[in-house]
C-alpha cells in the first residue's frame, strides 16, 4: 500500500489503545499552550485552538513522519505579534497563508534536506534552550493578576498550586514503575482534576486563561486590499514565519528520527506544514508548526503512528464544540506539572556527560545557541547563528590543514605537492609556500591530495601564475580532479594556467 495511505493500512502493527490515550494527553497539554500564545499575541483565544486543530490534523495525515505533533506554536506566533499590533488580525491571516505558500514552495523544490547541515552541537544547544523556555513558561502559572499587575502567588494559593504541581510530577515519575498500560501524563491530569473537583479546591483552571467554547472553524477570506503595498507589508512576516516554522519543524523531525530510529521525509513535512498554514489563513487560525514539547509528550506516551496526532486534533475540535464546560475546569497545576516533566525530558542531559570530550569550539557553539534561544526566543536565528559559527570554525580548521612538500627532480623541475583543500580560508597560507624568486624556470603544482574549491582559490592561482610569468618562469598544474578542471575551465576569462594532462593508458584487448 502506498505510504500516503499507510494510515488506513490495518495490517500495520499499531497499538490503538496507546495511540488514542497518547492523543488525548497531547490534546490536554496543547490546548492551554495554544490559548496562552493566542492571548499573548492579542488574538481571540479560539484563533489559537483553531490553529491547533488544523495544524494537528493536516500534518498528522499528510506530514513527513508519524509521531510528530503540530499545533499553534509560540515560535511562529511571536513573529506575528508586531504585525497584529500594527495592521490587525486580517493581515495576520494573510501573512499566515502566504507563509504556508512559501513552505510548500520549499518542499516542492526539495530544499528541506538542507536541515542536515545543522551540526550536532547546534542541535544540543537548540534542544537545551527550548527545554529552558518550556520550563520558564510554566513559571508564569505561579503568577496572578492583582489590580491590573502580574504578581507572584503567595500564601495558600501558592501552596495549593505548588502541591498540585508536585503531585502531578510524582505521578508522572512513579506510575511507570507500576504500569505502562496508560500514559502517566494523562493519569496525572485526571487524578489532579478529580482531587480538585472532589475537595472543591480553589486553584487556577483553564477557564482562568480563556473560554474554549466555540463552533467549527469558519471559512474566511482575509479582508485586506489586494495590492503591492499589502504584499510588501505581509511578505517579510510571512517569510520569517515560514523560516521559523520549518526550522523548528525539521529540527523536531530530526529529533524524532533519532528517538525512533526511523527516517522521516523533510520535504513532505514542508508541504504538509505549508498546506496547513494556508488553511489556517482561510479558516481563522493563527498558524503554527511542529511543537517539540507536545511531540515529546506523544512519544513518551508510547505513540509511534499517525493516529495519535489525529486523535489529538479531533479531541480539540470536540472540546471546542461540546466539551468546553468540563475542560475549562481542568486545573492548570496538572498541565503545568506535565509540561515541567516535558522540559526535563527534552533537555539533553547527555551533553553534560560528554562535554569534556567535545572540542572547545563545539561547546561554545552549543552554549551560544542555547543562550540565544532562551534570550531572544528566536529559534531560527539561534540555529542560523550556530550554523554560521560552526561553518566558520570548520573553515578555519580546514585552512590550517593545507601543507606543501617540495622537491626538484633530475631535470631541474621543482614540484610542489599540496595537501588539503584550497579555498578562501587557505589561500593566504597556500601563497606563502612558494619561493617565486629562487624557484627554477619550470614549476609544477601537484594537486593529487588537494582540490581547487572556489573562486578565491582560482584567483590565488591566477595571481601566482602572474608572479611566475613576470619572473620569466613556467607554472603548470597537475593531477587536477575533473570538477576542479571544470571550475578552472569556467574561469578561463580571468585565469591562464598551463594544466598538465596526465597520460592516458589504453587497455589492450
N, C-alpha and C positions, 0 to 999 in steps of 0.2 A: 504494500500500500504506500502511495507517495507520502513523503514526510509531511506535506502540508495538510494531510488528512489524518495524521497519526493520532490526533486527539480522539478520533472516533474509532480507532482500531482496538476493539475489545480483546484481541488476542494478546495485547501487551500486558505485562505483569505490573499492575498498578494496585497499590493498597488504597482502595477507595475511602475507607474509613479515615486513614491518616490524611489523605488529601482534603477531605471535607472538613475535618477538625482543624487542620492547618489553615485552611481558607478562612474559617470562622475567626481564628485567632488573629490572622493578618488583618481582617476587617476591623476587629476591635482596636488594634493598635494604629491602623491607618486613619481612621475617622478623626480622632482628636488632633492628629498632626495636620491633616488637610484643613480642618477647621481653623486651627491656630494660625497657620500661614495665610489663609484667606483673610482673616481678621487683621493680621499684621499688615497686609498689603492694602487694606481698605476695601477689599472685595466683599460682596454679600456672602455670608457663610456657605450657602448652598452652592456657590460657584466652585468652592473647594471640593465639596462632596461629589459634584458632577464630574469634576476632573478625575477624582479617584476612581469613579465608576467607569468612565470612558477609557481612560488610560489603562486601567487594570484589565478590562475585558478585551480590548483590541490587541494589546501586546501579549496577553496570555494565549490567545488563539493564534495570532499570526507572527509573534515575536521570534527572536533568534534562538531562544533556548527555553526549555521548561524550567520551572523553579524560580524564574526571575519575576519580581513583583514591581509593577509600575503604578504610579499614582500622582496626585497633585503635590509635587515635591517642592520643598522650600528653596532648593538651589536655583530652580527656574523662576519661581515667584519673585525672589529677591531682585532679579534682573528687571522685572516689570513694574516694581514699585514706583520708580521715577516717572514712567510713562503714565501710570494710573493717576498720579498727583498732578501731572501737567496737562493731560489730554482727556482722561476719563476712561471708563470701563470699555466703551465701544472700540477705542483704539487698541486696548489690550487684547480684545478678542481678535481683531485684525492682525495684530503682531503675532499672536499665538498661531493663527492659521498660516501666516507667511513663514514663520519659523518651521512649522511642520513641512511645508513645501521644500524648504532648504534641506531639511533632514532627509526627505525622500530622494532629492537630487543626489545627495552624498551617498546614499545607499545604492542608487541605480548606477552610479559611476564607480562603485566598489571601493570607496575611499575609507570604509570602516577599518580596513586591515592596518591602517597606519597607527592604530592604537597599540600595535605590537612594538612600536618604537618607544613606548613608555618603559623605562628601566625599573628593575625590582626595588631599588631604594626609593624611587618616586612612589611606587605602589605602597610601600610601607608607610611613607610619610602621609600619603593621601588617606589611607585607612585609619591610621592613628589620629590624624587631625579630625577626621569625620567622627570617630568614636568620642573624642573630647567634645565636639559640637553637640552630638546627640545627648551626652551626659549633661552638659551645661544647659541645654534646652529644658531638661527635666527639672532643674532647679527653679525655673520660672513658676512651677506649680506650687512652690512653697512661698509664693507671694500673693498678696491680695490688694484690692483697691480700696483705699480709705480716703474720703474727701478728694477724690479725683487723682490721688497719688498712689503709686505702686510701692507697697512696703512689704517687708518680710512678715510671715506669720509669727505669732507669739502665743504664749500661754497654751491653753487646752487645744486650740486649733492646730498649733504646731505639733503638739504631742500626738494628737489623733492622726494627723497626716503622716508623720514620721513612723508611727506604729503600724499603720496600714501598709505603707510602702515596705517596711521591714518584713511584715508578714508575707507580702507578695513575693519578695525576693527569696525568703526562706522556702516558700512552696516551690518556686521555680528551681531552687537548688536541690531540695531534698526529695521531691516527688520522683525524679528519675531513678533514685535508688530503690524504690519500691515497685514502680511500674512505668513502662514506656508506651503503654497502650494508648494514652491520650497526651496531647501537648501540655506540658506543665504550665505554660503561659495562660492557656485557656482556662485550666482548672483554677489557677491563681485568681484570675479575673472573676470567675463565678463565685469562688469561696468568699472573696472580699466583698463582692456585691451582696451576697446573701447575709453576711455578717452586718454590714452597714444597714441593710433593709430590715433585718430581724431585730436589731438592737436600736433602731432609729438613731443612728449616729449622725451627728451634724458634721458633714465634711463636703468639700468641693466635688461637684459632679460634672458630667459632660454638659448638662444644661447650663452650668455657670459660664461655659465658653460660648455656646450659641445653640440655637434651635436647629435640629437636624430634620425637621419635618418639611415635606415639600412634594412636588409631583415629578413626573418623568422629565428629563432634560428637554426643554423646548427648542425647536429649530428656530434659529435667529440669525439673520444676515446682519453683520456689523453695520451700524448706521454711521458711516463715515463718507466724506467726499472722495470720489474716485478720481484722483488727480495725482500729478507728480509730487506735489507738496506733501500729500499724505504718505506717499511711498517713502519720501525722504525722511519723514518723521518716524515711521514704524520700522523701516528696514534695519537700522543699527540695533534696535532692541531685538528684532526677530533673529538677526544673525548671531548676536551674543547668546540669546536664549537657546538657539539651535546648537551652538557650540558647547554651552554648559551642559545641556541635556545629553548630548551624545558623549561628551567626555565622561560625565558621571555614569551614564548608562553602560558604555563599553568597558569602563574600568570595573563596574559591578559585574558585568558579564564575564570578564576575565577571572574575577574572584570566584564566581560560581563554577567556572570551568575547573579551577584548581581544587575547590572543595569536593566537587562531584566526580572529578577525574574524567570528565567528558568535554566535548568541544561544541561551543555554540557558533552561530552564524552571525557575525558582526554586521554584515551588510543587510541581512534580512531584518535585524533588530533596528537598524537605522530607518528602514522603510516602514516598519510597524510603528515606531515612535512617531514618525512624520505623519502617518495616516491618522493616528490617534490625536495628534495635536491639531490637525486640520479639522477633525470632528469636534474637538474642544472649542475651536474658534467659532464654529457654526451651531454649537449646542450649549453655549454659555458656560464652558469650563475654563478654568484659569490656566490650563496647560500643565505639563508635568514631564516626568522622565522616570526611569527605574530608581527605586528607593532602596538603598543599601540596608537600612535598618530593618525594613519590613521583609526584605529578601532573606536576611539572616533569621528573622523570626520564622519565616516559612521553612527554611532549610533545617533549622534546629527542631522544628516540629516533625521533621521526617519527610516532608513533601519533596518529590523529585519529578513530578509530571506537571502538565499544564492545568490540570483540573483545579488545583488549589487556588491559583490566581483567578480562575473563572468564578469559583465559589465565593472568593473574597469580594470581587466586584459586584456580583449579583446580590450578595448579602448587604452590601452598602446600599444598593438600589432598593431592596426590600425594606431596609430600615428607613430610608427616606420616605417611602410610600406608606408603610404600615407600622413599623416598629419603633418610631421615634420616642413615644412615651416611656418605653422600657429602657432603651439605650441612653436616653438623657439622664437616667438615674444611676448609671454606672459610675462608681467613684473614680475620680481622676487619680487617686493614690494607687489603684490597681494598675492602671495604664502606665503611670509613672514608674512603678516598680518593674514592670515588664520591660520598658524602654531602657531603664538603667542596666538591667541584665543584658539587653541587646548591645548597649555601649561597651560593657565589659567583654562580651563575646566578640565584638567587632575588633577591638584593639588587638594588634599583632604583638602579643607578649613575647613571641619568639624573637622579635627584633632586639629585645634586651639580652637574650641569651647569646646571640651571635654578634653583638655589637663590637666585642673585642676582636672578632675575626674578620670584620669588614674593613676595607680600605677607608682611610680618613675622609676622602672626598665623598664616598658613598654615605657615610654617617652624616656629613654636613648636608648633603642633598636631602636625605630623609628628614632631618630636623627642620630644614628650611621649608620644605613642602608642608610639614605638619603645622609649623608656626603660621605660615601664610593662610592655610586653610582655616585655622582657628581664628586668626586675627581679622581677616577680611571676609570670611565666609564665602570666598570665591574659589570654588573647586577648580574651575577651568584655568584660572590664572595661576593657581598654585601648581597644578600639573605642568602647565606650559613653562613656568619658570624652572621647575625641576628638570624638565627635559632639556631646556637650554643649558642649564648649568652642567648637566651630565654630558651633553654634547661637547661643550667647551672643554671639560676635563678630559674627555676622550681624545679630542683633537690635540690638546697639549701633551698628553701621554704618548700619542702616536707620533707627534712631531719630534719628541725626544728619541724615538727609536731609529731614526734614519742614520745609517752608517755608510762609510765608503772605504773600500780596500783598494789600494792602487799598486800597480807594478808595471815594469817596462819589459816587453818581450825581446827576443833576439834581434828583431828587425828594427828596434828603436821606437816602437809604437807604445804609448802609455795607455793603460787600461784603468778605468775607474769602475769597480764593481759596487753597485748601490744596493743597500739592504734597507727595506722599509718603504712605506708609501711616500710618494712625492705629491704633496698637496699644499694648500695655502698655509698650513701651520708649520710645514717643514722646509719651505723654500729657502729661508734665510740660512738655516744650518746646512742645507744642500749646497748653496752657492759658495759658502765659506770653505768648502772642502777642495776647491780647485785652485791650482797654482798656475794661472794662465801665463805669467811672465816666464817661468822656468820650465814649463812643460815643453816636450818636443813638438815637432811640426804635425805629427799625427796623434790624435787623441780619440779614444773610444770610450763611451759610457755604456756599461753593460747593465741592462735592466732586468736580468734574469730573475732576480729576487726582489724586484720592486715593480711599481707601476705608476704611470702618469695619471693622476686622478682628476684634475680640474684645470680651469683656465689659469689659475695662479701658477700651476706647475708648467703649463705651456709657455707663459710669459717668462718664467725663470729660465727655461731652456732657450727661449729666443734671445734674451739678454746675454746668456752665456755664450751662445753662438756668435753674437756680435763682438763680444770681447775677444774670442779666439780669432775671428775673421780680421779684426783690426790689428791683431798681433801677427797676421800672416800665417795662421795655422788652421788645420782642418779638424773639425769636430764631427764625429759620427755617433749614432745611437745604435744599440744592438739588443737583440732579444726583447723587443717590444711586443707585448701581447696584442691580440687582434683589436681589442677595444681601445687600447692606447693608440694604435695606428689610426683608427677611425677618428679619435679625438684630435690627433695631430693633422689628419687629412682635412678635417673641418676647419682647422685654424691656419690653412695654407696662406691666407692673406696677411697674417701677422707674424709668421714664423718661417724660417728657412733652415731646415735641419737635414743633413745627409743621413738617411736611415740605411743602415747596412742590412741587406737582405740575407738572411741565413740560408745556407744551401739546402735545396730540397732533394730528397733521395727517392727515386722511383723504385717500386718493388718489382723485382724480376720474376716473371711468371715461369 
